């Protein structure tokens, strides 16, 4: 595809749409829009636009579609797959001004928001009304709900409450040609033709620009209990996960962490957490509900299960402050790993009972290719984040040989019934591995869908395929 270079005439036309205060072209002003949280990658756009409403976005898309100018939608810039990187330059469409919680409908347990709302701010707003929005990725303090939708985000409570797919009822979307549509209905059931709402979720901004979102809410659980269990090995911890569910318990979170990851958090953030010298891995397990007696009974069952898998010790968080401290260990792990070494993060997911084989295989592949790894993630739903550490690898091996190792990790993941991303998306950096999971028939169907929505290929080009 050949795109039109952004020139003075184009800048002038775009300025008329958003106003002089909301268009940026100088390198210093647009630097942060050249990056997200994906490794050290950087691609500068020609221009950054900050529209204020759906009308602005419609006019921008109509103009860019007519003149063949690439447009990259951008939320909070917290992505890990390069989904917000403007690899062909052109326009970055920054959605930060669309940041309103339009309505919290307590009668119907729904809310309508704009895509630039920060996830944690929305969670807090509904919690103040006794309601729960359980989609809480680690970056919840900075990521946007629009970006969460683009990547099909999950977080630790997917295991009980489901991914963002379970909570999006309806979307207002601007199509690449500027048309504005609603994708579905504000109802819990939908059997009226193709489900365009679900198609948009996880499409990484390649099919349309989300401008309003109708979300389902649920009642806030009254109580929760948090446990931290230590294990002799990674495999023991991972094997214990599926055993908890087979015992009839559905925790609200089951998070896996390797010892090295916790050590780096302690070192990076100064968190006080004493580890048994024999402990190689940890599970953080949360249960929630309305009745404390029931939750304590669940914890007793969990303890009995863990005893069969070389569990060393189970710590019960006895205060809100201690719960927050333990959650902080998990939520800051990615930042702590990043601060210690050059790294690449891969987002694998398998059926939860296959986690022991997955992590053992990852370590074996690391030995073969000469890299170390720190693994952690949402073990309750089989989602393991694999942080590959450069360490002592040569630059040549890191830049060339490592790709073969990553390919083997994904081949292992798929062979275990999994797929190559659970919640981070494909974006720019994973697209070369799509053929491991999908046949050319699958990929051509996806390309065909893209073509129907975006005939000229202007919306977030260079992603997924």
VMD Tcl script that draws the C-alpha trace (Angstrom):
set ca {
  {0.00 0.00 0.00}
  {1.29 3.47 -0.89}
  {0.22 6.19 1.53}
  {0.07 9.92 0.94}
  {2.86 11.88 2.67}
  {1.59 14.36 5.24}
  {2.28 17.83 3.85}
  {1.41 21.41 4.78}
  {-1.92 21.25 2.95}
  {-2.96 18.14 4.89}
  {-1.88 19.69 8.21}
  {-3.97 22.76 7.41}
  {-7.05 20.65 6.67}
  {-6.66 18.60 9.85}
  {-6.15 21.78 11.90}
  {-9.58 22.97 10.76}
  {-11.11 19.82 12.28}
  {-9.43 19.75 15.71}
  {-8.18 23.32 16.18}
  {-4.62 24.61 16.50}
  {-4.32 23.63 20.17}
  {-5.01 19.97 19.41}
  {-2.61 19.25 16.56}
  {1.09 18.54 17.09}
  {3.93 18.06 14.64}
  {7.20 18.96 16.37}
  {9.39 16.07 17.49}
  {9.46 17.03 21.16}
  {5.67 17.20 21.45}
  {5.03 13.91 19.64}
  {7.88 11.89 21.17}
  {5.70 10.03 23.67}
  {3.33 9.04 20.85}
  {6.18 7.29 19.06}
  {6.39 4.64 21.79}
  {4.32 2.41 23.99}
  {5.56 -0.13 26.56}
  {6.78 -2.58 23.89}
  {10.50 -3.08 24.42}
  {12.48 -0.06 23.13}
  {10.64 0.35 19.82}
  {9.92 3.84 18.50}
  {8.13 5.06 15.34}
  {7.38 8.75 14.96}
  {4.06 9.85 13.45}
  {3.91 12.86 11.16}
  {1.18 14.44 13.22}
  {-0.71 13.82 16.48}
  {-4.37 14.80 16.69}
  {-6.41 15.10 19.88}
  {-10.09 15.12 18.89}
  {-12.74 16.03 21.47}
  {-15.75 14.05 20.24}
  {-17.12 11.53 17.78}
  {-17.83 14.23 15.19}
  {-14.14 15.22 15.09}
  {-13.09 11.60 14.72}
  {-15.60 11.00 11.94}
  {-14.29 13.99 9.98}
  {-10.67 12.93 10.53}
  {-11.33 9.39 9.31}
  {-13.32 10.59 6.30}
  {-10.49 12.91 5.29}
  {-7.71 10.36 5.85}
  {-9.64 7.66 4.02}
  {-10.09 9.93 1.01}
  {-6.41 10.97 0.90}
  {-4.95 7.56 1.91}
  {-3.29 8.72 5.13}
  {-2.55 6.03 7.75}
  {-4.24 6.52 11.14}
  {-3.10 4.85 14.36}
  {-5.60 5.08 17.26}
  {-3.94 5.47 20.66}
  {-5.12 5.06 24.23}
  {-2.91 5.19 27.30}
  {0.20 3.85 25.55}
  {0.59 0.89 27.94}
  {0.46 -1.83 25.29}
  {3.07 -4.59 25.11}
  {2.67 -5.76 21.51}
  {3.30 -2.52 19.61}
  {-0.36 -2.04 18.79}
  {-0.20 1.77 19.18}
  {3.02 2.28 17.24}
  {2.58 4.32 14.01}
  {4.84 2.13 11.89}
  {3.86 3.96 8.68}
  {3.93 7.44 10.19}
  {0.84 9.43 9.28}
  {-1.67 10.37 11.99}
  {-1.75 9.26 15.60}
  {-5.31 9.67 16.85}
  {-4.86 10.30 20.59}
  {-8.12 9.64 22.45}
  {-7.16 11.17 25.80}
  {-9.74 13.99 25.58}
  {-12.61 11.50 25.31}
  {-12.40 10.77 29.03}
  {-15.94 11.06 30.40}
  {-17.93 8.57 32.44}
  {-21.20 9.47 30.77}
  {-23.57 7.48 32.98}
  {-23.60 4.83 35.70}
  {-27.01 3.18 35.42}
  {-27.56 1.50 38.79}
  {-31.02 0.21 37.82}
  {-29.70 -1.87 34.93}
  {-26.18 -2.44 36.28}
  {-24.63 -0.73 33.27}
  {-22.37 2.21 32.54}
  {-21.61 4.25 29.45}
  {-18.09 5.65 29.10}
  {-15.75 7.18 26.57}
  {-12.59 5.32 25.50}
  {-10.15 7.67 27.23}
  {-11.42 6.84 30.73}
  {-8.62 5.39 32.88}
  {-9.58 1.88 33.95}
  {-8.88 2.30 37.67}
  {-10.80 5.58 37.84}
  {-13.84 3.83 36.39}
  {-13.43 0.90 38.79}
  {-13.34 3.32 41.72}
  {-16.36 5.26 40.46}
  {-18.56 2.17 40.28}
  {-17.15 0.77 43.54}
  {-18.38 3.94 45.28}
  {-21.87 2.78 44.30}
  {-21.34 -0.76 45.56}
  {-20.69 -2.17 42.08}
  {-17.81 -4.06 40.49}
  {-16.08 -3.77 37.14}
  {-13.62 -6.67 37.48}
  {-11.39 -6.10 34.43}
  {-8.21 -4.84 36.09}
  {-4.97 -5.25 34.12}
  {-1.69 -4.49 35.90}
  {-1.57 -1.10 34.19}
  {-5.06 -0.18 35.41}
  {-3.80 3.11 36.88}
  {-2.76 4.43 33.46}
  {-4.40 2.32 30.73}
  {-7.60 3.43 28.98}
  {-10.77 1.36 28.69}
  {-10.65 1.88 24.93}
  {-7.22 0.26 24.79}
  {-8.44 -2.60 27.00}
  {-11.19 -3.25 24.45}
  {-8.72 -3.10 21.55}
  {-6.64 -5.86 23.12}
  {-9.34 -7.96 24.80}
  {-7.80 -7.29 28.22}
  {-8.23 -9.54 31.21}
  {-6.19 -9.26 34.38}
  {-6.08 -11.45 37.48}
  {-9.83 -11.84 38.05}
  {-10.61 -13.37 34.65}
  {-10.58 -16.78 36.30}
  {-13.87 -16.07 38.11}
  {-15.36 -13.08 36.31}
  {-14.19 -13.38 32.69}
  {-12.36 -11.05 30.30}
  {-13.54 -7.69 29.04}
  {-15.54 -9.61 26.42}
  {-18.01 -10.52 29.15}
  {-18.65 -6.88 30.05}
  {-18.94 -4.98 26.77}
  {-22.58 -4.78 25.70}
  {-22.48 -2.19 22.94}
  {-20.02 0.11 21.17}
  {-20.22 3.33 19.23}
  {-17.61 3.04 16.49}
  {-16.30 5.32 13.76}
  {-15.46 3.26 10.70}
  {-12.42 4.01 8.50}
  {-14.61 5.87 5.99}
  {-16.02 8.13 8.72}
  {-19.39 6.40 9.14}
  {-20.65 6.12 12.73}
  {-22.41 2.96 13.93}
  {-23.55 1.24 17.12}
  {-22.48 -2.40 17.02}
  {-25.17 -4.08 19.11}
  {-27.67 -3.43 21.90}
  {-27.61 -2.57 25.61}
  {-28.89 -6.03 26.49}
  {-27.46 -9.12 28.15}
  {-28.62 -11.33 25.26}
  {-27.83 -10.78 21.60}
  {-29.07 -13.03 18.80}
  {-29.64 -10.51 16.03}
  {-27.23 -11.28 13.24}
  {-23.45 -11.18 13.41}
  {-22.09 -9.89 16.70}
  {-20.11 -6.85 15.60}
  {-19.46 -5.88 19.22}
  {-17.42 -9.01 19.84}
  {-15.67 -8.59 16.51}
  {-14.42 -5.16 17.57}
  {-13.07 -6.44 20.90}
  {-9.49 -7.58 20.38}
  {-9.29 -6.14 16.86}
  {-6.50 -3.78 18.00}
  {-7.95 -0.68 16.36}
  {-7.73 -2.15 12.87}
  {-11.47 -2.16 12.08}
  {-12.81 1.03 13.65}
  {-12.29 3.67 16.34}
  {-14.34 3.06 19.49}
  {-15.90 6.30 20.76}
  {-18.47 5.14 23.35}
  {-18.74 1.93 25.37}
  {-21.67 0.40 27.25}
  {-20.37 -1.88 30.00}
  {-22.05 -4.45 32.22}
  {-21.50 -4.16 35.97}
  {-22.02 -6.64 38.82}
  {-22.51 -6.28 42.59}
  {-19.36 -5.72 44.61}
  {-18.31 -8.77 46.70}
  {-18.56 -8.01 50.41}
  {-15.48 -9.91 51.58}
  {-12.23 -11.34 50.26}
  {-9.35 -13.38 51.64}
  {-5.85 -13.43 50.16}
  {-3.34 -16.27 50.53}
  {0.31 -16.48 49.47}
  {1.62 -20.03 49.08}
  {5.25 -21.03 48.48}
  {6.42 -24.15 46.63}
  {9.54 -26.24 46.09}
  {9.35 -25.87 42.29}
  {7.58 -24.08 39.45}
  {5.97 -27.32 38.36}
  {4.56 -28.02 41.83}
  {2.96 -24.57 41.97}
  {1.53 -24.89 38.47}
  {0.20 -28.40 39.09}
  {-1.60 -27.21 42.22}
  {-3.59 -24.66 40.21}
  {-5.91 -27.05 38.38}
  {-6.21 -29.18 41.54}
  {-7.81 -26.24 43.37}
  {-10.57 -26.06 40.75}
  {-11.05 -29.83 40.72}
  {-11.68 -29.57 44.46}
  {-14.71 -27.42 43.71}
  {-13.25 -23.99 44.52}
  {-13.42 -21.08 42.08}
  {-11.04 -18.40 43.39}
  {-11.35 -14.80 42.24}
  {-7.63 -14.81 41.39}
  {-4.76 -17.30 41.16}
  {-1.46 -15.60 40.31}
  {1.83 -17.43 39.70}
  {5.21 -15.83 40.40}
  {8.73 -17.19 40.14}
  {11.12 -16.49 42.99}
  {13.42 -14.38 40.78}
  {10.55 -12.08 39.90}
  {9.75 -11.47 43.56}
  {13.43 -10.90 44.35}
  {13.57 -8.19 41.70}
  {10.40 -6.55 43.03}
  {11.87 -6.49 46.53}
  {15.08 -4.99 45.18}
  {13.41 -2.48 42.85}
  {10.52 -1.30 45.03}
  {11.87 -1.89 48.53}
  {8.94 -4.14 49.48}
  {9.54 -6.13 52.66}
  {8.78 -9.75 51.86}
  {10.72 -12.62 53.43}
  {11.09 -15.77 51.31}
  {11.89 -19.27 52.49}
  {15.29 -20.30 51.05}
  {13.69 -23.45 49.60}
  {10.87 -21.61 47.84}
  {11.21 -21.43 44.04}
  {7.68 -20.33 43.15}
  {4.59 -18.74 44.67}
  {0.84 -18.77 44.13}
  {-1.21 -15.79 45.28}
  {-4.78 -17.00 45.73}
  {-7.81 -14.80 46.40}
  {-11.36 -15.87 47.22}
  {-14.28 -13.47 47.49}
  {-17.98 -13.55 48.27}
  {-20.73 -12.53 50.67}
  {-20.14 -14.93 53.57}
  {-16.88 -15.09 55.55}
  {-17.62 -18.55 56.93}
  {-17.91 -19.88 53.39}
  {-14.67 -18.15 52.37}
  {-12.77 -19.59 55.35}
  {-14.09 -23.04 54.46}
  {-12.86 -22.52 50.90}
  {-9.43 -21.56 52.26}
  {-9.31 -24.73 54.36}
  {-10.02 -26.78 51.25}
  {-7.34 -24.89 49.31}
  {-4.82 -25.57 52.09}
  {-5.62 -29.26 51.98}
  {-5.09 -29.32 48.23}
  {-1.79 -27.45 48.39}
  {-0.36 -29.92 50.92}
  {-0.26 -32.54 48.15}
  {2.01 -30.42 45.91}
  {5.10 -29.69 48.01}
  {3.69 -26.46 49.41}
  {6.12 -25.08 51.98}
  {3.96 -22.48 53.68}
  {0.68 -20.59 53.23}
  {0.56 -16.98 54.40}
  {-2.85 -15.45 55.17}
  {-2.95 -11.69 54.65}
  {-4.44 -10.40 57.90}
  {-5.10 -6.76 56.99}
  {-6.04 -4.58 54.04}
  {-2.54 -3.11 54.10}
  {-0.94 -6.54 53.82}
  {-3.28 -7.47 50.97}
  {-2.28 -4.30 49.13}
  {1.41 -5.08 49.72}
  {1.05 -8.59 48.29}
  {-0.88 -7.34 45.27}
  {1.76 -4.69 44.75}
  {4.38 -7.44 44.39}
  {2.42 -8.94 41.51}
  {1.36 -5.69 39.84}
  {4.84 -4.15 39.82}
  {6.63 -7.27 38.63}
  {6.74 -6.24 34.96}
  {8.31 -2.88 35.82}
  {10.81 -4.53 38.15}
  {11.87 -7.07 35.52}
  {12.25 -4.30 32.96}
  {14.47 -2.31 35.34}
  {16.91 -5.21 35.72}
  {17.68 -6.20 32.15}
  {16.95 -5.85 28.47}
  {14.04 -8.20 27.95}
  {11.24 -9.40 25.71}
  {7.83 -10.35 27.09}
  {5.74 -13.07 25.47}
  {2.10 -13.67 26.43}
  {1.31 -17.38 26.36}
  {-1.93 -19.08 27.39}
  {-2.82 -22.77 27.67}
  {-5.54 -24.82 29.39}
  {-4.64 -24.45 33.06}
  {-3.82 -28.13 33.59}
  {-1.06 -27.82 30.96}
  {0.82 -25.09 32.85}
  {3.44 -27.48 34.36}
  {4.39 -28.73 30.88}
  {4.47 -25.19 29.54}
  {6.81 -23.78 32.16}
  {9.09 -26.82 32.14}
  {9.29 -26.54 28.35}
  {10.07 -22.83 28.48}
  {12.98 -23.44 30.84}
  {14.30 -26.24 28.62}
  {14.12 -24.02 25.52}
  {15.96 -21.31 27.46}
  {18.78 -23.71 28.23}
  {19.06 -24.69 24.56}
  {19.21 -21.09 23.33}
  {21.18 -19.56 26.20}
  {18.57 -17.24 27.70}
  {17.08 -16.99 31.17}
  {13.43 -16.22 31.82}
  {11.24 -14.91 34.60}
  {7.67 -16.18 34.40}
  {4.57 -14.92 36.16}
  {0.94 -14.50 35.28}
  {-2.69 -15.41 35.69}
  {-2.30 -19.09 36.44}
  {-5.99 -19.54 37.18}
  {-6.80 -19.12 33.49}
  {-3.55 -20.61 32.14}
  {-2.09 -17.24 31.10}
  {1.69 -17.13 31.62}
  {3.78 -14.04 30.88}
  {7.26 -15.12 29.81}
  {9.91 -12.45 30.33}
  {12.98 -13.46 28.36}
  {16.10 -11.92 29.90}
  {19.06 -10.95 27.74}
  {21.55 -11.43 30.55}
  {24.81 -12.70 29.08}
  {23.48 -13.40 25.59}
  {25.53 -11.77 22.85}
  {23.91 -9.03 20.80}
  {24.05 -11.29 17.76}
  {22.26 -14.18 19.52}
  {19.73 -11.75 21.05}
  {18.89 -10.15 17.71}
  {18.94 -13.29 15.56}
  {19.04 -16.64 17.37}
  {16.43 -15.67 19.97}
  {13.62 -15.55 17.40}
  {13.96 -19.30 16.89}
  {13.67 -19.82 20.64}
  {10.52 -17.67 20.83}
  {9.09 -19.62 17.90}
  {9.67 -22.86 19.82}
  {7.91 -21.41 22.88}
  {4.86 -20.60 20.79}
  {4.95 -23.99 19.06}
  {4.98 -25.63 22.49}
  {2.11 -23.40 23.63}
  {-0.04 -24.28 20.62}
  {0.79 -28.00 20.92}
  {-0.63 -27.87 24.47}
  {-3.93 -26.51 23.18}
  {-3.06 -22.85 23.74}
  {-2.50 -19.74 21.67}
  {0.16 -17.06 21.24}
  {-1.51 -14.26 23.20}
  {-3.98 -14.29 26.06}
  {-4.41 -10.56 26.62}
  {-1.52 -8.51 25.17}
  {-2.58 -8.87 21.55}
  {-0.61 -9.52 18.36}
  {0.14 -5.98 17.26}
  {3.49 -5.48 15.59}
  {5.86 -7.84 17.39}
  {3.87 -11.09 17.36}
  {2.47 -11.03 13.83}
  {5.31 -13.11 12.39}
  {4.23 -15.99 14.65}
  {0.55 -16.03 13.65}
  {1.07 -18.93 11.24}
  {2.03 -21.15 14.18}
  {-1.56 -21.00 15.41}
  {-3.56 -20.17 12.29}
  {-3.72 -21.72 8.83}
  {-3.67 -19.57 5.72}
  {-7.42 -20.15 5.49}
  {-7.91 -18.58 8.93}
  {-5.60 -15.68 8.13}
  {-7.30 -14.99 4.79}
  {-10.67 -14.85 6.52}
  {-9.24 -12.27 8.93}
  {-7.72 -10.31 6.06}
  {-11.08 -10.40 4.31}
  {-12.82 -8.95 7.36}
  {-10.22 -6.20 7.52}
  {-10.83 -5.42 3.84}
  {-14.60 -5.13 4.32}
  {-14.19 -2.60 7.13}
  {-11.10 -0.80 5.83}
  {-11.00 -0.98 2.04}
  {-7.93 1.24 1.71}
  {-6.01 -0.21 4.67}
  {-5.50 3.11 6.45}
  {-6.50 2.15 10.02}
  {-3.64 0.94 12.21}
  {-1.77 -0.63 9.27}
  {1.06 -3.10 9.84}
  {-0.60 -4.86 12.77}
  {-1.74 -8.49 13.24}
  {-0.92 -9.64 9.66}
}
mol new
graphics top color blue
foreach p $ca { graphics top sphere $p radius 0.5 }
foreach p [lrange $ca 0 end-1] q [lrange $ca 1 end] { graphics top cylinder $p $q radius 0.2 }
display resetview
